[in-house]
Amino acid sequence: MRSGFINIIGNPNVGKSTLMNALVGEKLSIITAKAQTTRHRIMGIVNGDGFQMVFSDTPGILQPHYQLQENMMRFVNAAIGDADIILYVTDVVEKFDKHADFLARLQRLTAPVILVINKIDLTTPEQLETMVENWRAALPEAFIFPASAKEKFNIDNILKQTIALLPENPAYYSEEVFTDRNLRFFASEIIREKILLHYDKEIPYCTEVTVTQFKEAGEQYYIEAVIHVMRDSQKGIIIGRGGAALKRVGIQARKDMETFFEKTVHLKLFVKVNPHWREDPQKLKLFGYGEN
């Protein structure tokens, strides 16, 4: 049996979450065009004939400006330390030396590195060839794969290379498990995705979602969730005139939940002002950003 942990890392906006979902075949990580979409470390498990791949999507690499971001970077550092395989994602826009100190860490790793150059549909063959050469010079031991996660181009070859690099281990999870997260977590992430999609400026980054009720009754789920913001003005923006903005978030989140859970969902949303939650260790722990 071959099995191992494949940790997906990279800078914001390079398509890590899209790649994760393409590799796993499930929408586990939320996807938007905004930076810092992924806040948690999320595992997706793929089982096959004689192998098990445990993919792990992590927050994007960044310079922390407040406690929440510091805790997010701990998830990234932990992912580097416990990986059997590192899957480093870049794209055709990013300069290969954007985080030179981080690349130096990758060069020192004993774990194999698979480097994915994502979004190749946005460049030319000549430009891509130059990028591959630059990355090969920066990480000469890495296995380099140009890809388009959105179009699922070259995903099969990335999977084949990953399977070939897996160490000999027993399976870590049963075949029925496809993620380490529970349904409450995915409900909160679906709501947060809609907030990222529909609100601008600082609003998504000052917002957190907690599920306060998750009840199953036959083929239906009854879910209540609180959207936490930092100021009264943000609460007003989230709710919108006559509650229209919050209603839009609720409708779209409910539809996605019904697709994901394959059950009817009854969703109620509330908005609460929770000042300074991004800097409060106790609140961060409550929201799932404690020490990794």
Backbone as CSV, one residue per row, in Angstrom:
resi,resn,N_x,N_y,N_z,CA_x,CA_y,CA_z,C_x,C_y,C_z
1,MET,0.852,-1.197,0.000,0.000,0.000,0.000,0.885,1.242,0.000
2,ARG,0.515,2.195,-0.837,1.238,3.459,-0.887,0.283,4.560,-0.433
3,SER,0.731,5.370,0.513,-0.114,6.470,0.972,0.761,7.572,1.541
4,GLY,0.217,8.796,1.540,0.996,9.910,2.066,0.213,11.212,2.032
5,PHE,0.806,12.204,2.680,0.213,13.532,2.762,0.839,14.432,1.701
6,ILE,0.002,14.990,0.852,0.446,15.900,-0.205,-0.075,17.283,0.141
7,ASN,0.798,18.168,0.549,0.376,19.474,1.031,0.532,20.527,-0.054
8,ILE,-0.584,21.207,-0.349,-0.642,22.184,-1.429,-0.380,23.569,-0.861
9,ILE,0.683,24.209,-1.340,1.042,25.528,-0.835,1.307,26.469,-2.004
10,GLY,1.329,27.756,-1.718,1.566,28.759,-2.749,1.038,30.103,-2.306
11,ASN,1.260,31.100,-3.115,0.817,32.442,-2.797,-0.674,32.605,-3.091
12,PRO,-1.305,33.656,-2.555,-2.720,33.894,-2.875,-2.931,34.125,-4.369
13,ASN,-4.109,33.778,-4.833,-4.564,34.072,-6.197,-3.883,33.264,-7.306
14,VAL,-3.189,32.175,-6.964,-2.577,31.350,-8.015,-3.452,30.144,-8.373
15,GLY,-4.594,29.999,-7.713,-5.510,28.908,-8.051,-5.288,27.636,-7.263
16,LYS,-4.750,27.743,-6.039,-4.517,26.545,-5.227,-5.812,25.771,-4.971
17,SER,-6.840,26.506,-4.574,-8.095,25.843,-4.216,-8.749,25.193,-5.428
18,THR,-8.680,25.850,-6.581,-9.211,25.249,-7.812,-8.473,23.963,-8.128
19,LEU,-7.154,23.965,-7.952,-6.355,22.764,-8.202,-6.711,21.671,-7.214
20,MET,-6.845,22.031,-5.944,-7.223,21.053,-4.926,-8.536,20.365,-5.306
21,ASN,-9.537,21.154,-5.668,-10.830,20.579,-6.021,-10.738,19.698,-7.260
22,ALA,-9.910,20.097,-8.232,-9.742,19.291,-9.442,-9.069,17.955,-9.128
23,LEU,-8.088,17.975,-8.253,-7.373,16.750,-7.896,-8.249,15.784,-7.113
24,VAL,-9.051,16.333,-6.209,-9.877,15.496,-5.339,-11.168,15.081,-6.033
25,GLY,-11.648,15.913,-6.969,-12.902,15.613,-7.627,-14.111,16.052,-6.842
26,GLU,-13.908,16.867,-5.802,-14.983,17.424,-4.995,-14.692,18.895,-4.757
27,LYS,-15.752,19.708,-4.575,-15.541,21.103,-4.217,-15.418,21.190,-2.705
28,LEU,-14.171,21.128,-2.214,-13.902,21.198,-0.782,-13.429,22.572,-0.362
29,SER,-12.666,23.255,-1.209,-12.133,24.575,-0.899,-12.914,25.631,-1.662
30,ILE,-13.275,26.720,-0.967,-14.019,27.772,-1.637,-13.115,28.514,-2.607
31,ILE,-13.716,29.027,-3.675,-12.954,29.636,-4.764,-13.525,31.010,-5.076
32,THR,-12.709,32.046,-4.957,-13.086,33.373,-5.438,-11.833,34.023,-6.009
33,ALA,-12.017,35.181,-6.630,-10.881,35.906,-7.205,-10.134,36.713,-6.158
34,LYS,-10.652,36.779,-4.942,-10.028,37.586,-3.896,-8.905,36.810,-3.215
35,ALA,-7.895,37.545,-2.740,-6.802,36.935,-1.989,-7.301,36.469,-0.625
36,GLN,-6.546,35.551,-0.019,-6.827,35.057,1.327,-8.183,34.362,1.421
37,THR,-8.608,33.749,0.317,-9.873,33.015,0.349,-9.792,31.842,1.320
38,THR,-8.706,31.073,1.244,-8.523,29.919,2.129,-7.938,30.388,3.453
39,ARG,-8.624,30.115,4.542,-8.142,30.480,5.873,-7.721,29.266,6.686
40,HIS,-8.310,28.129,6.393,-8.054,26.915,7.165,-7.236,25.918,6.337
41,ARG,-6.746,24.924,7.003,-6.129,23.792,6.322,-7.200,22.734,6.112
42,ILE,-7.443,22.369,4.860,-8.539,21.475,4.510,-7.981,20.252,3.789
43,MET,-8.356,19.066,4.244,-7.874,17.838,3.627,-8.912,17.240,2.686
44,GLY,-8.428,16.703,1.560,-9.253,15.957,0.624,-8.571,14.635,0.334
45,ILE,-9.288,13.539,0.443,-8.693,12.200,0.406,-9.131,11.459,-0.856
46,VAL,-8.145,10.937,-1.592,-8.410,10.199,-2.835,-7.896,8.775,-2.660
47,ASN,-8.781,7.802,-2.836,-8.414,6.390,-2.727,-8.409,5.739,-4.107
48,GLY,-7.487,4.829,-4.305,-7.411,4.097,-5.557,-6.882,2.705,-5.325
49,ASP,-6.589,2.010,-6.388,-6.111,0.636,-6.306,-4.693,0.618,-5.732
50,GLY,-4.575,0.336,-4.451,-3.272,0.225,-3.806,-2.678,1.542,-3.339
51,PHE,-3.469,2.622,-3.337,-2.911,3.899,-2.874,-3.980,4.763,-2.208
52,GLN,-3.494,5.687,-1.384,-4.344,6.720,-0.794,-3.557,8.025,-0.763
53,MET,-4.132,9.069,-1.391,-3.513,10.394,-1.393,-4.313,11.318,-0.481
54,VAL,-3.644,11.943,0.471,-4.298,12.874,1.393,-3.816,14.276,1.038
55,PHE,-4.618,14.973,0.223,-4.274,16.333,-0.171,-4.678,17.312,0.923
56,SER,-3.887,18.360,1.064,-4.162,19.363,2.088,-3.982,20.748,1.491
57,ASP,-5.089,21.515,1.422,-5.038,22.897,0.938,-4.782,23.813,2.132
58,THR,-3.869,24.748,1.976,-3.498,25.646,3.068,-3.747,27.096,2.663
59,PRO,-3.775,28.012,3.642,-3.870,29.428,3.285,-2.701,29.865,2.407
60,GLY,-2.909,30.934,1.647,-1.844,31.459,0.808,-0.714,32.050,1.626
61,ILE,0.486,31.995,1.078,1.660,32.543,1.758,1.571,34.067,1.763
62,LEU,1.730,34.674,2.941,1.650,36.130,3.047,2.467,36.618,4.226
63,GLN,2.681,37.925,4.280,3.313,38.555,5.429,2.206,38.960,6.397
64,PRO,2.149,38.363,7.592,1.028,38.624,8.499,0.986,40.079,8.976
65,HIS,-0.240,40.624,9.041,-0.455,41.972,9.548,-1.301,41.985,10.808
66,TYR,-1.923,40.863,11.153,-2.679,40.772,12.402,-2.713,39.310,12.821
67,GLN,-3.247,39.048,14.026,-3.134,37.737,14.640,-3.762,36.632,13.799
68,LEU,-4.891,36.901,13.170,-5.518,35.885,12.322,-4.556,35.418,11.244
69,GLN,-3.890,36.349,10.569,-2.958,35.972,9.508,-1.748,35.226,10.059
70,GLU,-1.297,35.578,11.256,-0.194,34.834,11.880,-0.604,33.382,12.117
71,ASN,-1.833,33.191,12.593,-2.313,31.827,12.817,-2.476,31.071,11.500
72,MET,-2.922,31.778,10.454,-3.035,31.143,9.138,-1.675,30.673,8.643
73,MET,-0.630,31.465,8.859,0.704,31.079,8.413,1.247,29.893,9.216
74,ARG,0.756,29.715,10.428,1.148,28.518,11.182,0.637,27.262,10.486
75,PHE,-0.564,27.345,9.885,-1.077,26.207,9.125,-0.138,25.886,7.970
76,VAL,0.367,26.930,7.300,1.271,26.738,6.164,2.577,26.089,6.626
77,ASN,3.151,26.620,7.700,4.418,26.081,8.198,4.273,24.631,8.663
78,ALA,3.129,24.333,9.282,2.892,22.952,9.702,2.781,22.040,8.483
79,ALA,2.162,22.546,7.427,1.991,21.746,6.211,3.325,21.422,5.574
80,ILE,4.270,22.345,5.637,5.604,22.085,5.087,6.315,21.020,5.903
81,GLY,6.138,21.091,7.214,6.871,20.188,8.102,6.403,18.754,8.071
82,ASP,5.106,18.512,7.813,4.611,17.130,7.917,4.251,16.517,6.561
83,ALA,4.732,17.097,5.472,4.369,16.615,4.141,5.246,15.458,3.690
84,ASP,4.642,14.480,3.050,5.402,13.469,2.313,5.766,13.996,0.930
85,ILE,4.879,14.828,0.371,5.094,15.463,-0.932,4.587,16.898,-0.842
86,ILE,5.363,17.850,-1.349,4.928,19.245,-1.425,4.446,19.509,-2.852
87,LEU,3.232,20.037,-2.976,2.715,20.443,-4.265,2.658,21.976,-4.245
88,TYR,3.666,22.583,-4.868,3.798,24.050,-4.854,3.145,24.622,-6.101
89,VAL,2.193,25.542,-5.894,1.420,26.095,-7.001,1.834,27.538,-7.267
90,THR,2.138,27.825,-8.512,2.370,29.185,-8.968,1.472,29.389,-10.189
91,ASP,1.580,30.527,-10.854,0.826,30.714,-12.093,1.653,31.515,-13.093
92,VAL,1.081,31.828,-14.239,1.838,32.465,-15.309,2.033,33.956,-15.074
93,VAL,1.397,34.506,-14.046,1.527,35.932,-13.730,2.605,36.172,-12.670
94,GLU,2.690,35.269,-11.725,3.579,35.441,-10.582,5.060,35.328,-10.988
95,LYS,5.871,36.210,-10.421,7.316,36.110,-10.619,7.863,34.980,-9.754
96,PHE,8.785,34.230,-10.335,9.242,33.030,-9.629,10.001,33.337,-8.350
97,ASP,10.514,34.565,-8.211,11.283,34.903,-7.008,10.498,35.798,-6.056
98,LYS,9.154,35.752,-6.126,8.331,36.623,-5.273,8.615,36.400,-3.800
99,HIS,8.765,35.145,-3.407,9.092,34.819,-2.014,10.394,34.010,-2.010
100,ALA,11.497,34.702,-2.176,12.795,34.032,-2.282,13.123,33.242,-1.027
101,ASP,12.767,33.770,0.147,13.059,33.066,1.398,12.276,31.764,1.490
102,PHE,11.043,31.771,0.988,10.228,30.563,1.013,10.766,29.524,0.032
103,LEU,11.198,29.982,-1.138,11.784,29.065,-2.108,13.048,28.416,-1.560
104,ALA,13.805,29.185,-0.774,15.010,28.624,-0.156,14.650,27.483,0.783
105,ARG,13.530,27.593,1.474,13.075,26.509,2.348,12.721,25.279,1.531
106,LEU,12.066,25.495,0.404,11.714,24.362,-0.450,12.951,23.639,-0.965
107,GLN,13.993,24.406,-1.279,15.227,23.813,-1.793,15.905,22.922,-0.757
108,ARG,15.648,23.181,0.522,16.283,22.408,1.594,15.477,21.179,2.003
109,LEU,14.274,21.043,1.475,13.421,19.931,1.874,13.926,18.599,1.335
110,THR,13.722,17.553,2.121,14.013,16.209,1.649,12.794,15.615,0.940
111,ALA,11.602,16.121,1.264,10.384,15.646,0.600,10.378,16.109,-0.852
112,PRO,9.911,15.273,-1.764,9.847,15.681,-3.177,8.880,16.844,-3.376
113,VAL,9.178,17.673,-4.382,8.355,18.840,-4.696,7.794,18.699,-6.111
114,ILE,6.483,18.810,-6.221,5.824,18.912,-7.525,5.432,20.373,-7.702
115,LEU,5.943,21.006,-8.744,5.644,22.409,-8.986,4.652,22.528,-10.140
116,VAL,3.504,23.161,-9.875,2.462,23.328,-10.883,2.411,24.787,-11.312
117,ILE,2.612,25.030,-12.604,2.454,26.375,-13.165,1.027,26.456,-13.697
118,ASN,0.154,27.093,-12.938,-1.266,27.114,-13.240,-1.629,28.248,-14.216
119,LYS,-2.827,28.172,-14.750,-3.418,29.196,-15.630,-2.646,29.367,-16.944
120,ILE,-2.161,28.272,-17.503,-1.353,28.392,-18.728,-2.175,28.849,-19.928
121,ASP,-3.513,28.807,-19.797,-4.357,29.310,-20.873,-4.265,30.831,-21.007
122,LEU,-3.576,31.485,-20.050,-3.444,32.943,-20.076,-2.095,33.404,-20.613
123,THR,-1.328,32.492,-21.206,-0.015,32.880,-21.704,0.242,32.232,-23.065
124,THR,1.423,32.472,-23.622,1.808,31.883,-24.911,2.785,30.738,-24.682
125,PRO,2.939,29.839,-25.658,3.910,28.745,-25.508,5.332,29.250,-25.271
126,GLU,5.703,30.348,-25.921,7.059,30.889,-25.761,7.267,31.411,-24.343
127,GLN,6.291,32.138,-23.833,6.399,32.657,-22.469,6.408,31.520,-21.458
128,LEU,5.603,30.508,-21.702,5.554,29.372,-20.790,6.892,28.646,-20.755
129,GLU,7.522,28.483,-21.898,8.827,27.818,-21.951,9.856,28.561,-21.102
130,THR,9.828,29.887,-21.161,10.742,30.692,-20.343,10.452,30.498,-18.855
131,MET,9.175,30.463,-18.500,8.792,30.253,-17.098,9.286,28.903,-16.592
132,VAL,9.104,27.874,-17.395,9.554,26.536,-16.988,11.058,26.537,-16.761
133,GLU,11.803,27.188,-17.633,13.260,27.263,-17.482,13.644,27.991,-16.204
134,ASN,12.962,29.090,-15.911,13.255,29.849,-14.689,12.978,29.021,-13.440
135,TRP,11.845,28.323,-13.450,11.508,27.510,-12.287,12.438,26.311,-12.155
136,ARG,12.862,25.753,-13.279,13.794,24.625,-13.212,15.136,25.064,-12.620
137,ALA,15.523,26.303,-12.911,16.758,26.839,-12.325,16.582,27.103,-10.834
138,ALA,15.386,27.563,-10.432,15.135,27.876,-9.019,14.954,26.617,-8.177
139,LEU,14.276,25.603,-8.752,14.014,24.347,-8.037,14.393,23.174,-8.944
140,PRO,15.682,22.907,-9.070,16.139,21.897,-10.047,15.663,20.486,-9.753
141,GLU,15.331,20.177,-8.508,14.888,18.825,-8.162,13.385,18.642,-8.298
142,ALA,12.662,19.718,-8.572,11.202,19.641,-8.616,10.699,18.997,-9.903
143,PHE,9.536,18.373,-9.816,8.817,17.864,-10.983,7.865,18.974,-11.434
144,ILE,8.049,19.498,-12.635,7.329,20.698,-13.077,6.220,20.318,-14.054
145,PHE,5.005,20.829,-13.787,3.843,20.544,-14.623,3.107,21.840,-14.953
146,PRO,3.150,22.298,-16.202,2.235,23.357,-16.628,0.804,22.803,-16.581
147,ALA,-0.162,23.636,-16.165,-1.522,23.120,-16.013,-2.542,24.252,-16.077
148,SER,-3.787,23.862,-16.239,-4.916,24.768,-16.058,-5.918,24.046,-15.183
149,ALA,-5.936,24.377,-13.898,-6.845,23.706,-12.972,-8.290,23.972,-13.347
150,LYS,-8.567,25.182,-13.813,-9.933,25.550,-14.196,-10.440,24.682,-15.338
151,GLU,-9.569,24.419,-16.312,-9.946,23.594,-17.465,-9.600,22.119,-17.269
152,LYS,-9.033,21.801,-16.102,-8.618,20.431,-15.762,-7.572,19.880,-16.741
153,PHE,-6.740,20.765,-17.281,-5.675,20.352,-18.193,-4.453,19.896,-17.405
154,ASN,-3.965,18.715,-17.706,-2.776,18.086,-17.117,-3.003,17.579,-15.699
155,ILE,-4.234,17.568,-15.225,-4.525,17.079,-13.879,-4.185,15.599,-13.751
156,ASP,-4.510,14.813,-14.772,-4.229,13.373,-14.720,-2.734,13.100,-14.580
157,ASN,-1.902,13.862,-15.284,-0.455,13.653,-15.193,0.094,14.059,-13.824
158,ILE,-0.487,15.096,-13.243,-0.077,15.488,-11.886,-0.431,14.372,-10.904
159,LEU,-1.611,13.804,-11.052,-2.031,12.706,-10.180,-1.119,11.491,-10.349
160,LYS,-0.774,11.151,-11.576,0.108,10.002,-11.825,1.473,10.202,-11.172
161,GLN,2.021,11.412,-11.290,3.321,11.695,-10.680,3.227,11.630,-9.158
162,THR,2.132,12.129,-8.622,1.940,12.100,-7.173,1.871,10.668,-6.662
163,ILE,1.118,9.833,-7.351,1.013,8.429,-6.944,2.379,7.749,-6.996
164,ALA,3.168,8.055,-8.024,4.495,7.452,-8.165,5.427,7.839,-7.025
165,LEU,5.206,9.013,-6.434,6.081,9.501,-5.365,5.620,9.095,-3.969
166,LEU,4.444,8.482,-3.854,3.927,8.110,-2.536,4.839,7.088,-1.859
167,PRO,5.094,7.254,-0.568,5.878,6.244,0.161,5.029,5.024,0.515
168,GLU,5.694,3.968,0.895,5.005,2.765,1.346,4.472,2.996,2.747
169,ASN,3.151,3.045,2.877,2.484,3.255,4.162,1.123,2.594,4.115
170,PRO,0.574,2.220,5.282,-0.828,1.807,5.291,-1.721,3.030,5.078
171,ALA,-2.968,2.812,4.716,-3.902,3.929,4.535,-4.130,4.634,5.869
172,TYR,-4.238,5.941,5.817,-4.474,6.725,7.024,-5.962,6.854,7.340
173,TYR,-6.816,6.750,6.317,-8.252,6.924,6.498,-8.990,5.785,5.805
174,SER,-10.211,5.524,6.242,-11.018,4.502,5.585,-11.436,4.997,4.204
175,GLU,-11.816,4.084,3.344,-12.148,4.427,1.963,-13.399,5.294,1.868
176,GLU,-14.253,5.293,2.892,-15.485,6.071,2.853,-15.252,7.549,3.159
177,VAL,-14.091,7.883,3.719,-13.820,9.260,4.131,-13.205,10.029,2.969
178,PHE,-13.729,11.238,2.677,-13.142,12.034,1.604,-12.609,13.381,2.100
179,THR,-12.798,13.689,3.383,-12.248,14.910,3.964,-12.203,14.761,5.476
180,ASP,-11.385,15.598,6.124,-11.301,15.584,7.578,-12.282,16.557,8.218
181,ARG,-13.017,17.330,7.423,-13.916,18.347,7.942,-15.353,17.833,8.017
182,ASN,-16.127,18.386,8.996,-17.517,17.973,9.135,-18.445,18.876,8.326
183,LEU,-19.729,18.545,8.309,-20.695,19.285,7.496,-20.882,20.718,7.984
184,ARG,-20.774,20.937,9.289,-20.867,22.304,9.818,-19.807,23.197,9.189
185,PHE,-18.594,22.667,9.066,-17.503,23.454,8.496,-17.832,23.857,7.065
186,PHE,-18.326,22.923,6.265,-18.610,23.244,4.877,-19.786,24.205,4.750
187,ALA,-20.739,24.123,5.666,-21.832,25.101,5.660,-21.292,26.505,5.889
188,SER,-20.401,26.646,6.864,-19.843,27.975,7.150,-18.971,28.475,6.001
189,GLU,-18.231,27.582,5.349,-17.378,27.988,4.235,-18.204,28.406,3.016
190,ILE,-19.309,27.734,2.784,-20.175,28.117,1.668,-20.737,29.518,1.881
191,ILE,-21.137,29.818,3.105,-21.630,31.168,3.410,-20.511,32.186,3.240
192,ARG,-19.319,31.860,3.719,-18.198,32.805,3.614,-17.822,33.032,2.153
193,GLU,-17.946,32.011,1.319,-17.671,32.183,-0.101,-18.610,33.217,-0.709
194,LYS,-19.890,33.170,-0.347,-20.849,34.135,-0.899,-20.534,35.555,-0.421
195,ILE,-20.042,35.682,0.793,-19.639,37.003,1.290,-18.445,37.528,0.491
196,LEU,-17.488,36.656,0.211,-16.329,37.048,-0.598,-16.752,37.471,-2.001
197,LEU,-17.767,36.835,-2.535,-18.205,37.124,-3.896,-19.007,38.428,-4.000
198,HIS,-19.743,38.754,-2.961,-20.726,39.833,-3.074,-20.374,41.123,-2.333
199,TYR,-19.295,41.132,-1.567,-18.932,42.353,-0.839,-17.500,42.742,-1.183
200,ASP,-17.249,44.046,-1.189,-15.960,44.571,-1.617,-15.136,45.084,-0.437
201,LYS,-13.931,45.540,-0.800,-13.011,46.216,0.125,-12.731,45.340,1.336
202,GLU,-12.866,45.900,2.543,-12.408,45.172,3.722,-13.457,44.217,4.278
203,ILE,-14.706,44.293,3.789,-15.797,43.542,4.400,-15.495,42.040,4.509
204,PRO,-15.099,41.334,3.417,-14.855,39.886,3.550,-13.752,39.544,4.545
205,TYR,-12.772,40.430,4.698,-11.626,40.140,5.550,-11.893,40.460,7.020
206,CYS,-12.996,41.156,7.278,-13.407,41.456,8.650,-14.543,40.542,9.092
207,THR,-14.839,39.535,8.304,-16.021,38.686,8.510,-15.622,37.249,8.815
208,GLU,-16.340,36.648,9.748,-16.195,35.226,10.052,-17.595,34.645,10.207
209,VAL,-17.733,33.352,9.943,-19.036,32.692,10.007,-18.963,31.524,10.979
210,THR,-19.942,31.444,11.871,-20.056,30.276,12.754,-21.454,29.674,12.601
211,VAL,-21.516,28.363,12.555,-22.798,27.656,12.484,-23.241,27.339,13.906
212,THR,-24.371,27.882,14.300,-24.863,27.719,15.672,-25.875,26.598,15.807
213,GLN,-26.470,26.190,14.688,-27.413,25.067,14.710,-27.299,24.281,13.415
214,PHE,-27.232,22.969,13.548,-27.178,22.083,12.378,-27.971,20.831,12.748
215,LYS,-29.241,20.814,12.346,-30.113,19.701,12.706,-30.566,18.958,11.456
216,GLU,-30.599,17.650,11.568,-31.064,16.806,10.470,-32.438,16.259,10.802
217,ALA,-33.357,16.378,9.856,-34.694,15.821,10.024,-35.092,15.147,8.713
218,GLY,-34.904,13.851,8.644,-35.184,13.125,7.409,-34.268,13.570,6.290
219,GLU,-34.835,14.056,5.213,-34.058,14.513,4.059,-33.836,16.015,4.084
220,GLN,-33.892,16.614,5.270,-33.740,18.054,5.384,-32.734,18.422,6.471
221,TYR,-32.020,19.523,6.229,-31.151,20.106,7.250,-31.709,21.466,7.647
222,TYR,-31.710,21.741,8.950,-32.078,23.052,9.478,-30.818,23.690,10.048
223,ILE,-30.385,24.749,9.403,-29.097,25.356,9.724,-29.292,26.819,10.103
224,GLU,-28.661,27.221,11.198,-28.598,28.624,11.584,-27.128,29.017,11.703
225,ALA,-26.797,30.202,11.220,-25.405,30.651,11.243,-25.340,32.127,11.579
226,VAL,-24.228,32.501,12.210,-23.976,33.897,12.572,-22.820,34.413,11.726
227,ILE,-23.022,35.558,11.102,-21.959,36.259,10.383,-21.391,37.309,11.334
228,HIS,-20.147,37.134,11.721,-19.494,38.063,12.653,-18.775,39.157,11.872
229,VAL,-18.984,40.399,12.255,-18.268,41.537,11.688,-17.633,42.328,12.824
230,MET,-16.825,43.307,12.471,-16.067,44.028,13.499,-16.693,45.365,13.893
231,ARG,-17.545,45.940,13.024,-18.122,47.263,13.321,-19.595,47.312,12.915
232,ASP,-20.328,48.246,13.535,-21.747,48.419,13.210,-21.948,48.768,11.742
233,SER,-21.038,49.579,11.186,-21.170,49.963,9.781,-21.071,48.735,8.866
234,GLN,-20.222,47.777,9.234,-20.099,46.548,8.442,-21.358,45.693,8.551
235,LYS,-21.962,45.709,9.717,-23.225,44.973,9.890,-24.281,45.514,8.938
236,GLY,-24.355,46.838,8.830,-25.322,47.451,7.930,-25.076,47.086,6.483
237,ILE,-23.807,47.019,6.089,-23.473,46.660,4.712,-23.825,45.198,4.430
238,ILE,-23.531,44.318,5.374,-23.846,42.900,5.196,-25.351,42.701,5.034
239,ILE,-26.134,43.387,5.862,-27.591,43.233,5.802,-28.154,43.893,4.551
240,GLY,-27.687,45.102,4.232,-28.172,45.820,3.058,-29.524,46.471,3.288
241,ARG,-29.909,47.280,2.348,-31.175,48.001,2.462,-32.348,47.034,2.469
242,GLY,-33.140,47.105,3.527,-34.283,46.212,3.654,-33.915,44.751,3.773
243,GLY,-32.657,44.466,4.108,-32.198,43.086,4.255,-31.897,42.386,2.942
244,ALA,-31.855,43.160,1.841,-31.719,42.553,0.509,-30.382,41.844,0.328
245,ALA,-29.279,42.456,0.803,-27.956,41.861,0.604,-27.820,40.540,1.364
246,LEU,-28.281,40.527,2.610,-28.210,39.304,3.408,-29.099,38.217,2.811
247,LYS,-30.253,38.599,2.300,-31.156,37.633,1.674,-30.492,36.981,0.460
248,ARG,-29.786,37.799,-0.344,-29.100,37.266,-1.517,-28.043,36.242,-1.117
249,VAL,-27.252,36.564,-0.088,-26.242,35.624,0.415,-26.906,34.335,0.871
250,GLY,-28.000,34.463,1.616,-28.687,33.289,2.138,-29.240,32.390,1.050
251,ILE,-29.848,32.989,0.017,-30.425,32.196,-1.075,-29.342,31.425,-1.816
252,GLN,-28.249,32.115,-2.160,-27.194,31.451,-2.923,-26.466,30.404,-2.087
253,ALA,-26.245,30.706,-0.802,-25.595,29.727,0.077,-26.473,28.489,0.236
254,ARG,-27.763,28.685,0.408,-28.677,27.545,0.567,-28.653,26.647,-0.668
255,LYS,-28.677,27.242,-1.846,-28.657,26.450,-3.078,-27.377,25.616,-3.174
256,ASP,-26.235,26.224,-2.843,-24.970,25.481,-2.894,-24.938,24.380,-1.845
257,MET,-25.492,24.657,-0.654,-25.539,23.633,0.390,-26.379,22.446,-0.054
258,GLU,-27.504,22.717,-0.713,-28.360,21.623,-1.162,-27.657,20.763,-2.204
259,THR,-26.857,21.391,-3.045,-26.068,20.628,-4.024,-25.000,19.798,-3.320
260,PHE,-24.305,20.409,-2.366,-23.196,19.733,-1.685,-23.711,18.619,-0.764
261,PHE,-24.765,18.923,0.023,-25.272,17.949,1.000,-26.252,16.952,0.388
262,GLU,-26.788,17.277,-0.794,-27.788,16.452,-1.474,-29.023,16.263,-0.599
263,LYS,-29.407,17.341,0.068,-30.619,17.366,0.888,-31.215,18.770,0.838
264,THR,-32.484,18.871,1.193,-33.126,20.174,1.301,-32.569,20.907,2.517
265,VAL,-32.289,22.197,2.362,-31.699,22.988,3.443,-32.605,24.174,3.774
266,HIS,-32.842,24.359,5.055,-33.525,25.546,5.567,-32.467,26.366,6.315
267,LEU,-32.174,27.552,5.825,-31.053,28.341,6.340,-31.531,29.672,6.906
268,LYS,-31.079,29.987,8.113,-31.316,31.284,8.727,-29.969,31.937,9.033
269,LEU,-29.831,33.206,8.662,-28.592,33.938,8.897,-28.827,35.103,9.848
270,PHE,-27.858,35.317,10.722,-27.876,36.446,11.644,-26.541,37.166,11.531
271,VAL,-26.514,38.448,11.887,-25.279,39.238,11.834,-25.004,39.799,13.224
272,LYS,-23.762,39.640,13.669,-23.373,40.073,15.010,-22.077,40.859,14.940
273,VAL,-22.018,41.968,15.677,-20.787,42.749,15.770,-19.895,42.116,16.839
274,ASN,-18.702,41.760,16.438,-17.746,41.098,17.324,-16.404,41.828,17.192
275,PRO,-16.232,42.962,17.910,-15.058,43.828,17.700,-13.732,43.097,17.935
276,HIS,-12.762,43.406,17.081,-11.366,42.947,17.261,-11.217,41.423,17.266
277,TRP,-12.153,40.708,16.655,-12.052,39.258,16.716,-10.782,38.734,16.046
278,ARG,-10.253,39.463,15.051,-9.052,38.998,14.337,-7.803,39.054,15.207
279,GLU,-7.863,39.811,16.317,-6.698,39.961,17.194,-6.862,39.255,18.535
280,ASP,-8.006,38.672,18.786,-8.309,38.074,20.086,-8.014,36.574,20.044
281,PRO,-6.989,36.099,20.769,-6.628,34.672,20.727,-7.774,33.749,21.116
282,GLN,-8.581,34.155,22.081,-9.684,33.300,22.520,-10.752,33.172,21.428
283,LYS,-11.076,34.315,20.809,-12.070,34.272,19.737,-11.531,33.504,18.534
284,LEU,-10.240,33.681,18.224,-9.653,32.938,17.108,-9.697,31.435,17.364
285,LYS,-9.441,31.047,18.583,-9.520,29.623,18.943,-10.944,29.107,18.781
286,LEU,-11.930,29.921,19.217,-13.333,29.562,19.084,-13.718,29.397,17.616
287,PHE,-13.127,30.218,16.742,-13.450,30.181,15.320,-12.604,29.154,14.558
288,GLY,-11.776,28.408,15.268,-11.007,27.345,14.615,-9.625,27.727,14.147
289,TYR,-9.101,28.859,14.676,-7.760,29.314,14.275,-6.772,29.212,15.427
290,GLY,-6.935,28.218,16.283,-6.029,28.040,17.405,-4.694,27.514,16.939
291,GLU,-3.848,27.226,17.909,-2.507,26.684,17.607,-2.648,25.402,16.839
292,ASN,-1.825,25.280,15.767,-1.859,24.079,14.943,-0.922,23.039,15.541
